[in-house]
C-alpha cells in the first residue's frame, strides 16, 4: 500500500471517519472543517472506490482486466444460425 494512502486512512480515522458511510458523507465543507482540505483528491478517490466496491483494489493499486468484446461478423452468424427465414417448430 502506498504511504500516501496509508497516511490518508490514518488521518481519516483520527478525525472520526472510520466507516464507509462516514467517508462517503465527507464533502468539501466537511473536509475543510476537519483540516482535510489537502487530502481532498485522496478522499474523492476513496469515495469512488467505496461506491464501486473496489476498496481493496484502491488500497493495493490493483485493477482487474477488462473482458474482451468479440464481434461476430454477419456472415458467421448466417453460417451458424441460417439466414433467419427458417421456421422453427416446437
FENPE-V195274 format. One record per helix or strand of 2 or more residues. SS is the DSSP state (@ for helix, = for strand). FROM is the first residue (numbers start at 0). TO is the last residue. If there is no record, write none. Layout:
BEGIN
ss: (SS:SS)
from: (FROM:FROM)
to: (TO:TO)
END
This chain:
BEGIN
ss: (@:@:@:@:@:@)
from: (2:19:27:36:54:73)
to: (13:23:32:50:59:80)
END
